[in-house]
Amino acid sequence: QVQLVESGGGLVQPGGSLRLSCAASGFTFSTYSMHWYRQAPGKERDLVASITSAGSTGYADSVKDRFTISRDDAKYLVYLQMNTLKPEDTAVYYCSAFVRRTRYWGKGTLVTVSL
């Protein structure tokens, strides 16, 4: 049973940093790409960052040079380091994986960027 559990969200001031974590289980983590999405209030869920099994990364233009995705295959963890946060980064952040022809999602973690 595939499970994805996010953690690390919270309230942070503009310009601050947060690191999100996603704990995965139920599949051979090291062989799958992992993704972070976010959904702001009243908006669609958008892809933020991806990392392949080989460690190649990709980012949305809006977060490039500020966010870094990484993974620890031994611990079944994927991270999203978020720096220089802006109010427009406020959203629920979701971890996701496409495993055995099914897209799986975590329940999300809320990030609020505000004074």
Protein Blocks (a to p, Z undefined) as FASTA:
>chain_A
ZZdddehiacddehiacddddddehiafklpccddddddehiacddfbdcdfkopacddf
klgokaccdddfknopacdddehiafklgccddddddeehiacddebjaddddZZ
